[in-house]
């Protein structure tokens, strides 16, 4: 099991210089990754940073840890622009980027504030098309696509990613809804979210069994689970059970209300040890 830090990209964490310090401290303390939320903000009364600029700064102060988002609402971004940004970061970090994607939510008006539809079904269709486009553009070959929401006409994007066969893609979904997990089965990992609760080891085992039914490639597949300090003690006691169920990444999550000195102390203490 790998262990990572997960923070917002707003509030205190809007400051890219602070995040570079935290990322360096996380690497020195033995963490395996550092992930950022991907919010754009909508009339929010606090600063918000762009996660891709922040991650680029973090890549320059680290050498080993994985870097990425948890998660990027792909329907809120143009797929070709995101394709460029993520590949550029993959080269800057020498192949340490992981992209997590989902449909996002309009609970904070990050769609409707800007005149975009808040419809989840629409966003799910856009997510599927966007993933196809990302994969096609990352091939480095001339690529065309005609979908309901996006069209691409003979685009060729170079350079290709450092990572082969591509930059890993993790897909988020709320269990037990099935469609997001059929989608995740086509890619490299899943970020499961429980309905009103954190998924249990039994939930993870059931979910992963379902994914395997729809997975064609016999390749490594990540299961990424996050816990906040305030609700994670019981979960941490079950680390071995989660690992046995199939969890491969454990994220220690913090939000904008967590004290920065407390977060920094937790980072410096290093990751948990799986017994």
C-alpha positions, 0 to 999 in steps of 0.5 A: 500500500502507498501513502499520500497527502491530499489537500485543497487547492484553496484557502491557505493551500492556494499559495503555491510556495506553501505547497512546494514546502509541504511537498518537499517535507512530505517527500523527506518524511517518506510519503509516496504522493501528494494530491490536490483538489481541483476546484475553480471557485464560484464567488468563494470568500477565500483565495483559490489556486490553479492546481496545475500551476501548483503541481508544476511548482511542487514538481520542481522541489521534489524528485520521487513522490507522485503528484496529481489531482483528486479529482479533476472534473473533466467536463469543466475543462477542455480535454485538449487543453488538459491533455497539454497541461498534464503531459507538460507536467509529466515531462517536468516531473520526469514521469510522476503524474497521476490524473484523477477524473470525475464528473464533478458537482454543482454543489458549490455552483462551479458549473451553474455560476458560469452559465454551464449545465449542472446536469450529472448525466450530461457531465458523465457523457462529456467525461467519457468523450473527454477520456477518449480524447485524452487517450487519443491525443497522448498517442502522439499520432494524428487523431480525429474524433466526432462525438456529441459534445466534442469534435477533433479533426486530425490533431497531433500532440507532441511530445508524448507522455514520459510514462508508458503506455500513458499517464495513469488515469484514476476514475472517481465514483460513488459506490454502489452506483455502477456506471462510474465503476464500469468506466473505471474498469477501462482505465488504471484505477478508481477513487471510490466514494461511499454514499453518506459514509466511507467505504468499508473493506467489504465495500471495497472487495465487492466494488473491486469484484464488480470492476474485474467483471468489466475489466479486459486488460490484466494490468495493475489497477489502483484502488485509492481511499482517503480518510480525514484525520477526524474520522480516520482512526477506526479506518487506520486500525483496519489498514491490513483489512483494506489492503487485503480487500484491494486498496493500493493507495491510502490518502490522508486528507485535510480540508481548508479548516484544518490548522496548518501547523497540525497539517505540517506536523502530520506530514513531518511525522511520516506515513502510517506503517502497514503491519 
